[in-house]
Amino acid sequence: MDPTQCPPVEPPPGQGALTGPWRLLEAQGPAGVTVCPIEPGTCWCHRVPHRARDLPVSPCAPRSVTSIPRPIGTHGHRTAAGTMLILTCPAQLQRLEGALRRSLPLTLPVYGAVMNINRGNPAGLEVVVDAWPEFGAVLARRRGEVPVDDCYRNTSAVFYRDVGAYRALLETPGCLRWDSAFHIIGLQDGVTAVSEAIAGAKGIELDISHYYTYRHPNPSTMPEPRLDPGVRVGSLTPAHVDLLNKTWPYGGNARSRQYLEELLRLFPNLCLRDGAGQPLSWALTDPFGAGTHGYTLPAHRRSGYMWTVLVLAARRAQARGFPTFGFTATGNRPMQRLQEELGHQRLPELCCYILHNPSLKQA
């Protein structure tokens, strides 16, 4: 098949007609798509960015932001240091998910992000690598523009095989906005070292926090949940966002409220409610597949509610095929004891949350 001669297809509802030889669509399923000439056995097409639509390249060649899209003949070759490729082909993203799975648990937050991308991409994330398929570093980030003071949604998860490739990726123009407030999270020592080195060269500030990473190897072995009479299992809705924003240690502002509302709208959560339907205890899920904002209202603590929330949330994550993991503050000994009682394993590596340009964060 000549990949420059994709047959015309109709755009999805709400999309204008596409120009150029591709006239490609976002992956819509098996109807009206063409065979991918690069990844055998696949038949998914996707939109090529407008600046690349008229170039005769494969729809599944990774898109380089430092040069014109790579021709078919160079697909899969390692690129020079400083090149950034955006993976958009579903077959490549499935292949990346498998590679990250084989490197668990160090890949946990990036793996969770790629799993979400491959299952509808509710948060609008994208993956960049330094090379494909033999990548040395991978970064999952928010797609499109994010306000410079929004460090909640402007969060990237990283994993590297080569710390030099990771630094080169971060220093590539267009990889990150160094004039904005943003987080990088990762489970490897070099993540902090690289941010410190680049920040020193650029003269920007960092705020670095470390957390324990807890992961449950098999939630099906967890004890049976226990519920008091009159307590019901349910979910939170966006109507509860103000309660969440007030009780979250990292919240209390407009940006955090927007972020929490997004989590409620796009990702699974679990809540225990009393007989009147009022929330008692809950846990959310973030775009990287991690459990977050586990909280029990003070008047209802020491009732075993968080114990039940963690068991049910873990089993639901397992049913969706996701790993069960989360990050716990090093000083939060009660939550650490609870997770260990339930069979969670604490990884030897600390998870680092690195806030770049904290002075730009919305107060």
C-alpha positions in Angstrom: 0.0 0.0 0.0 1.2 3.5 -0.8 0.8 5.4 2.5 0.4 8.7 0.6 -2.8 7.4 -1.0 -5.1 6.9 1.9 -8.6 6.7 0.6 -10.9 9.7 1.6 -13.0 9.2 4.7 -15.7 11.3 6.2 -14.8 13.5 9.2 -16.4 12.8 12.6 -19.3 15.0 13.7 -18.2 18.5 14.5 -14.9 18.2 12.5 -14.3 20.1 9.3 -12.9 18.5 6.1 -9.2 17.7 6.3 -6.8 18.7 3.6 -3.7 17.1 2.0 -3.1 13.5 0.8 -4.0 12.0 4.2 -7.5 13.2 5.1 -7.0 11.1 8.2 -9.3 10.8 11.2 -8.7 10.4 14.9 -9.0 6.7 15.7 -12.7 5.9 15.4 -12.7 2.1 15.2 -12.6 -0.4 12.3 -15.1 1.5 10.1 -13.7 3.7 7.4 -10.0 3.4 8.3 -7.0 2.3 6.4 -4.3 -0.3 7.0 -1.2 1.0 8.8 1.9 0.2 6.7 4.3 0.6 9.6 2.7 -1.5 12.3 1.6 -4.8 10.8 -1.7 -6.2 11.9 -3.3 -2.8 12.7 -5.8 -0.7 10.8 -6.1 2.5 12.8 -5.7 5.9 11.3 -5.4 9.2 13.2 -5.2 12.8 12.5 -1.8 14.2 11.4 -1.1 17.7 12.9 -2.1 20.4 10.4 1.5 21.4 9.7 2.3 17.9 8.6 -0.8 16.9 6.7 0.6 17.7 3.3 3.8 15.8 3.7 4.1 12.3 2.3 4.9 10.5 5.5 3.4 7.5 7.2 0.5 8.2 9.5 2.2 6.0 12.1 5.7 7.5 11.9 6.4 9.3 15.2 6.0 13.1 14.8 9.2 15.0 15.5 8.8 18.6 16.7 12.4 19.5 15.9 12.3 18.7 12.2 9.8 17.7 9.5 8.0 14.4 10.2 10.3 11.4 9.7 10.1 9.5 6.5 9.2 5.8 6.4 12.8 4.8 5.9 13.9 6.2 9.2 11.0 4.9 11.3 12.4 3.1 14.3 15.9 4.5 14.1 17.4 6.2 17.2 17.5 10.0 16.7 20.1 12.4 17.8 20.2 13.7 21.3 17.7 16.5 21.8 15.0 15.2 19.4 11.5 14.8 20.7 9.0 12.4 19.1 5.3 12.4 19.9 3.7 9.0 19.7 0.3 9.1 18.2 -0.1 5.8 16.4 -2.3 3.4 18.6 -0.1 0.4 17.7 3.0 2.2 18.9 1.2 3.3 22.1 0.1 -0.3 22.7 3.7 -1.4 22.2 4.9 1.3 24.6 2.4 0.1 27.2 3.8 -3.4 27.0 7.4 -2.1 27.3 6.5 -0.1 30.4 4.7 -3.0 31.9 7.9 -5.1 31.7 9.7 -2.3 33.6 7.2 -2.1 36.5 7.2 -0.8 39.2 9.6 2.1 38.3 7.3 3.0 35.4 4.1 3.1 37.4 2.9 6.7 36.8 3.9 6.7 33.1 2.4 3.3 32.7 -0.9 4.4 34.2 -0.9 7.5 31.9 -0.3 5.3 28.8 -3.1 2.9 29.9 -5.5 5.8 30.1 -4.4 7.1 26.7 -5.0 3.7 25.2 -8.5 3.5 26.8 -10.0 6.7 25.5 -7.6 9.3 26.8 -10.1 11.1 29.1 -7.6 13.7 30.3 -6.1 14.5 26.9 -2.6 13.3 27.6 0.2 12.6 25.1 3.5 10.7 25.2 6.9 12.0 24.0 10.0 10.0 23.7 13.6 10.7 22.6 13.6 7.8 20.1 11.4 5.0 18.8 11.2 2.1 19.3 14.4 2.0 21.4 13.6 4.9 23.6 15.9 6.1 26.3 13.3 8.3 28.0 9.6 8.8 28.0 7.4 11.6 29.3 3.6 11.6 29.6 2.3 15.2 29.6 -0.9 17.2 29.1 -1.7 17.9 25.5 -2.2 21.5 24.4 -1.8 24.7 26.3 -2.2 24.9 30.1 -2.3 28.2 32.0 1.1 29.1 33.3 -0.2 29.1 37.0 -1.9 25.7 36.8 0.6 23.3 38.3 -2.1 20.7 38.9 -3.1 19.9 35.4 0.4 20.8 34.1 1.9 17.6 35.6 4.1 15.2 33.7 5.2 11.6 34.6 8.6 10.4 33.5 10.7 7.2 33.2 14.1 6.8 31.7 16.5 4.0 30.7 19.3 6.5 30.1 19.5 9.5 32.3 21.5 11.4 29.7 18.7 10.8 27.2 16.2 12.0 29.8 18.0 15.3 30.3 18.3 15.8 26.6 14.6 15.2 26.2 13.7 17.8 28.8 16.1 20.3 27.3 14.5 19.9 23.8 12.5 23.0 22.9 8.8 22.3 23.1 9.1 19.5 25.6 8.2 21.6 28.6 7.3 25.2 29.3 10.0 26.3 31.6 8.3 29.7 32.1 5.3 28.0 33.8 4.5 26.3 37.1 4.6 22.5 36.5 5.2 19.2 38.3 7.3 16.3 37.2 6.8 13.0 39.0 9.0 10.0 38.8 10.4 7.1 40.9 14.1 7.3 39.9 16.9 9.3 41.5 17.9 10.9 38.3 14.6 12.7 37.9 15.5 15.0 40.8 19.1 15.4 39.7 18.1 16.4 36.1 15.6 19.0 37.3 18.1 20.5 39.7 20.7 20.7 37.0 18.4 22.3 34.4 16.9 24.6 37.0 20.3 25.8 38.1 21.3 26.6 34.5 18.0 28.4 33.9 17.9 30.2 37.2 14.5 28.9 38.2 13.2 27.7 41.6 12.2 24.2 42.6 10.0 22.8 45.4 10.8 19.1 45.8 8.6 16.7 47.8 9.1 13.0 48.4 6.5 10.3 49.0 6.4 6.6 49.7 5.0 4.6 46.8 2.6 1.8 47.9 1.5 -0.9 45.4 -0.7 -3.9 46.0 0.4 -7.0 44.1 -3.0 -8.7 44.0 -6.1 -7.0 45.3 -8.1 -10.2 44.9 -6.3 -11.5 48.0 -7.3 -8.5 50.2 -9.7 -9.1 53.1 -13.4 -8.8 52.4 -14.7 -5.3 52.9 -16.8 -4.6 56.0 -19.7 -2.1 56.0 -21.7 -0.8 58.9 -25.5 -0.9 58.6 -26.8 2.2 56.9 -23.5 2.9 55.1 -23.8 2.7 51.3 -21.1 2.5 48.6 -21.4 5.1 45.9 -19.4 7.8 44.0 -18.8 11.4 44.4 -20.1 13.9 41.8 -18.9 17.3 40.6 -21.4 18.7 43.1 -18.9 17.6 45.9 -16.0 19.5 44.5 -16.1 22.3 47.1 -15.9 19.7 49.9 -12.9 18.0 48.2 -11.1 21.3 47.6 -11.5 22.3 51.2 -10.3 18.9 52.6 -7.4 18.3 50.2 -4.1 19.4 51.8 -2.9 20.6 48.3 -6.1 22.4 47.5 -8.0 25.5 48.5 -7.7 27.6 45.3 -9.4 28.0 41.9 -6.9 25.8 40.0 -7.1 23.0 42.5 -10.9 23.1 42.3 -10.8 22.9 38.5 -8.4 19.9 38.8 -10.6 18.1 41.3 -13.7 18.7 39.3 -11.9 17.1 36.3 -10.9 14.1 38.4 -14.6 13.6 39.5 -15.8 14.0 35.9 -13.3 11.8 34.1 -11.9 9.2 36.4 -13.2 6.5 38.8 -13.8 7.4 42.5 -15.3 5.6 45.4 -17.3 7.1 48.3 -19.0 5.7 51.4 -22.2 7.6 52.3 -24.4 7.7 55.3 -28.2 7.0 55.3 -28.9 10.5 54.2 -26.5 10.2 51.2 -23.8 12.5 52.8 -20.1 11.6 52.1 -18.2 9.9 54.9 -15.0 8.7 53.3 -13.6 8.6 49.8 -10.7 8.1 47.4 -10.1 9.5 43.9 -8.0 8.4 40.9 -5.7 10.7 39.0 -4.7 10.8 35.3 -1.7 8.5 36.0 -3.9 5.8 37.5 -2.8 6.5 41.1 -5.1 6.7 44.0 -5.3 10.2 45.4 -7.2 12.3 48.0 -8.1 9.5 50.3 -10.0 11.2 53.2 -12.4 10.5 56.0 -14.3 13.3 57.6 -12.9 13.8 61.1 -16.2 13.0 62.9 -16.3 9.6 61.3 -12.7 8.4 61.7 -11.7 5.2 63.6 -14.7 3.5 62.1 -12.9 1.5 59.5 -14.2 3.5 56.6 -10.9 4.1 54.8 -10.1 0.4 55.2 -13.2 -0.4 53.2 -12.6 2.4 50.7 -9.1 1.1 49.9 -10.2 -2.5 49.5 -13.1 -1.7 47.2 -11.1 0.9 45.1 -8.2 -1.6 44.7 -10.6 -4.3 43.5 -12.3 -2.0 41.0 -8.9 -0.9 39.6 -7.9 -4.6 39.2 -11.2 -5.3 37.4 -10.3 -2.5 34.9 -6.8 -4.0 34.4 -5.0 -1.1 36.2 -2.4 -1.5 38.9 -3.3 -0.5 42.4 -0.9 2.1 43.7 -0.6 5.5 45.2 1.8 7.9 46.9 1.7 8.5 50.6 3.3 11.4 52.5 6.4 10.1 54.5 4.9 11.6 57.6 1.5 10.1 57.3 2.1 7.0 59.5 -1.6 6.1 59.9 -2.1 5.7 56.2 1.1 3.8 55.9 0.1 1.3 58.6 -3.3 0.9 57.0 -1.9 0.1 53.6 0.6 -2.3 55.0 -2.1 -4.1 57.0 -4.1 -4.6 53.7 -1.0 -6.1 52.0 0.3 -3.1 50.0 4.0 -3.2 49.5 6.1 -0.1 49.9 8.6 0.3 47.1 12.2 1.1 48.1 12.3 4.1 45.7 10.8 7.3 46.8 8.4 9.1 44.4 9.6 12.7 43.8 7.1 15.4 43.1 9.1 18.4 41.7 7.3 21.7 41.4 9.1 24.0 39.0 8.6 27.7 39.3 6.6 27.5 42.6 6.2 31.3 42.7 4.0 31.1 39.5 1.6 28.7 41.2 -1.8 30.2 41.9 -2.1 30.8 45.6 
